[in-house]
């Protein structure tokens, strides 16, 4: 009879210059620690915060891990999930051939995340001073914005499913950076459509500089359009259904179901506007900023990083 290898879980975040975002990620990791008592669990970040991912992996190794399940703590698969995190995992694996390394998939579009999103939107409606029928309201779903059109298009799918499922009069999509339209332009267009209420919902896991930017843009739009009620819905954070989704992603690694959707991946297929990215090497882009502290300035020019400048 063979014994199972000693298995550990590494939760991989992006990191943020916002201390509150790092704190929320660590709170999420604490929830997962309680939900996964059978595993040794560590967490770490690509940049902006400590511990870095390599530190967490080394700690699991020191604890005797024989198999490490690496869990991306991110909603969608853009460059961080497709390139940067695998680069970190591959680098550690090359230096530690005796440890089996498994890599999970992103949260992606999941019924539980949609249900959690619907609850956040309903919380905003319930706290509003006025009662407005949903058919008289527009739902604005805001994504992070990346240089990956497949990841950006997932925000549109989330918006469509919430629109149809909750019965809003209209929906619109905007982004906090990189992709168009940005929130300010999106809200300016949405305000022309004649709805009494616009609900702005950031499809984000955590707070941070970008979420605050979204809310600031919403406040500015409310001043410009006093006849429209603007509601700011909360982001997902550590909603119980988000935790459930992460726990399932860990289980998938052990059953072989942890396969991300590669049909529209710009690194595998020729995607309109990104033809040059097909076949690009899987390399990380964060080596020079590992462990840079939260709330510190960080400036560099390569385009790839800016697909999620405030990810956690």
N, C-alpha and C positions, 0 to 999 in steps of 0.2 A: 504494500500500500504506500503510495507516494503522498507526502505532505504538501499542502499548498504553500507556495512561496509567501514570505512575509510581505504583505502588500500595504503600501502607503499612498496617500493622496496629496498632490501638490496643487493648490488653487492659485492660478496665475492671473494676476490683475495687470492693468496697464500702469496705474499710478496717476497721481494728479498733483498739481501745484496747490490744490485746495485741501487744507487739512481736514475739513469736514467730509470731503469725499473719501479720503483715506480712512477716516474713522468709520464711515459707513461700510466700506469694503471689509474692514476688520471685524465689524459687527456681523456682517454676512458670513464671514469665515467662522466666527464663533457659533453661529446657528448650524453651519455644516458640521462643525466639530461634534456638536451634540447629536446630530442626525446620523453621523457615521462613527459610532463608538468602536466599531470593529477595526478601524484603520488609524494609523498614525497620520495626522493631518498637519500640514504646514501651508503657509501662503506667502506670496512674494510678488514683486512688481517689476515690470520692464524698466521703468524710469520714474523719476520725481520723488520716489519714496523708498524707504528701507523697511524690511529686508528685500534685497533683490532676489530674483527667482533662483539664481545659482546658490545663494545662501540657504534658501529653503531646501533645495535638492541636496546640498551637502549635509544639512542637518538630518534629513531623512536617511541618508546613507550612513551617517554616524550612528543612527538608531538601529541599524541593521536591516534596512529595507532591501528586499530582493526584487521587488517589482513596484514601480511607481506609476500611478495613474495621474496624468497631468491634465487638469481641468481648466479650460479657458473661461475666465470669469467675464465673458463678454456676450452681448446680444447677437451680433451679426458677424459673419466671416468676411472681413475685409483684410487689409494687409497685415494687421497684427496677428490675426488667427491663422492666416494662410502662410505668412512668412516669418514674422519676428519671433513669435512663440515657438514654432517648430525649430527655428534656428537655435534658440536657447536649449531646447530639449535635445536636439541632435548633437550639439556641442558637448553637453554633459554625458550623453550616451556614448559618444566616441571615447571619452575619457574613462568610462566606467562600463566596460563591456559585460561585466558579470551581473549588472542590474538590468532587468527587463523594463523598458520604458514604453508606456502606452499613452497615446494622445487623444483626448476627447474632442467632441465637436461643440460648437458654440450653442447657445440656447436656441437660436433660430426662431422661426414662427411656430408657436406651440399653443394649443388650446388653453393651457393654464395661464400663459402669459397674457393672452387676449382677455381671459376672465379677470386677471389682476388689473389690466389696463382699464377694463370696463368699470371696475370698482373705483379706481382712482378718478375716473371721469364722473361717476355718479356722486362721489364724495364732494366734488367741486359743485355739482348741481345742487346737492342738498344743503350746502353751506351758503348758497347765493341768496340775497335778500328777495329776489323776484322769482316767480314761477313762469318759466317759458317752455312751451311745448317743444319737444325735440325737433319736430318738423319745421319749427321756426328758428332753429339753431344750426350753426355750421361748426363742425369739428375740425380743428387744425391739428394734425399729428406732425410733430417735429422730430426728425431724426438727427443723428450726429452729423452726417455728411462725410463722405469718403471719396477717394479716387477710384472706387470700385463700383461700377454701375449696377452690378448684381446686388451688392449690399444696399445701395441706395433704393433699388426697386423694392426691396423687402418692406421698406417703410410704407410704400404705396399699397402693398398687399395688406399690411396691418390696418392701414386707414380704411381700405375698402371693407374689410371684414368687420371693423368696429362700426362703420357707417351703416352697413346693411344690418348688422346684428342688433344695433341699438336704436335704429330708426331716426337718425338725424336727417335734416333737410338737405344737407350737402356736406362734402368733406373736401379738405385741401391738405396738401403736404408741403412742408418746407424744411429747411435744414439750418443747423446752427453754424455751419461753416463749410467751406470747400465746394459743396454742391449747390445748385440753384433750384428753386429760389431760396435765398436766405429768408429768415423769419420776417424781417421788416418788410421786404418786398412782397412776401406771401400774404401778410396781413393787409397790406395796402390793396392788393387785388381782392382779397376776401371781403373787405369792407364795402366793395362796390356791388356786391351781389344782393344786398337788401335784406339780410337776415338780422333779427333782433338781438341775437346773442352769438358770440364766437367763443368757443371753448378751446384753449390752447393746451395741448397735452404733450409734454416732452416724453417721447418713448426712450427713456434713459433708465439705467439701473440706479445711478447715484447722483447726488448733487454735484456741484463743481462750477467752474468758471463759465462753462457753456450753458448750463441750466440757468444760472443767474442772468446770463446774456439774453436768453429766451424770454425770461420774465420781464427784464428791462424793456425789451422790444415790445412786449405786450402792453406794459404800462404806457409807453410812448404812443402806441396805436390807440389806446383808450382815450388819451388826451386829444388826439387828432379827430376822434370819431365819438363824441360824447353821446350821440343818439344810439350807439350800439353798446350792449353790455359785454364786456370781455371777462372771461373767467380763466384763472390759472389753475389747471389741474396738477396734482402732484405726480412725480415720477414714480417708477415701480418700487424702488428701494427693496427692503427685505420682506416684501409681501410673502405670506406663507406659500403661495402657489409658485413664487419664484424659487424658493428654497426647494420645493418638491421637484421642480424642473432640474435644478442642479444635481440633486440626489439621483435622479434618473440618468443624467448624463454620465455620472460615475459608474452606475450599474451597466450602462451600455458598453463601456470599455471592456468589461469582462465577458460580454456576450458577443462582441464583434459587431455591434450595431452602431458604433460611433463613427458613421460615415457622413461627412458633410456633402451637400449638394454641389457637384462639380460641373453640372451641365452648362452653366453660364459663367464659369470662372475665367477671368481674363488671362490667367496664367496658363490655362489649358486650351482654350478655344479662341478663335479670332472674334473678339467682341468689337462692335462698331465704335470707333473713336479710340480704342485701346489696343490696336493691332500690334504695336511694338512691344507690348507686355507679354505676349504669348511666349512661353518657354523661358521666361526670366528665371534666374537662379533663386533658390530659396535661401535668402540670406537676411540676417537681422539688420535693423537700422537704428539700434538704440545702444550700441556698445559704448559710445562716448558720453552717455548721460545716465548710465546705471547708477542708481543710488543718489542721484541729485535730489536734494531735499524738497519737500513740499513748500509751496509759497516762495520759491526762489525763481528768479528770472531764468529763462532758458531760450536762447535764440540760435537757430540754425536754419539753413535754407533748403535742404532737400525736400522735395514735394511729398515724398511718401509719408513722412511723419505726420503731416498735417491732416491726414484722414481721421485722426482722433486725438487732437491735441490735449484733450482733458479726460481721456478714458481712464476708468479705474478697472 
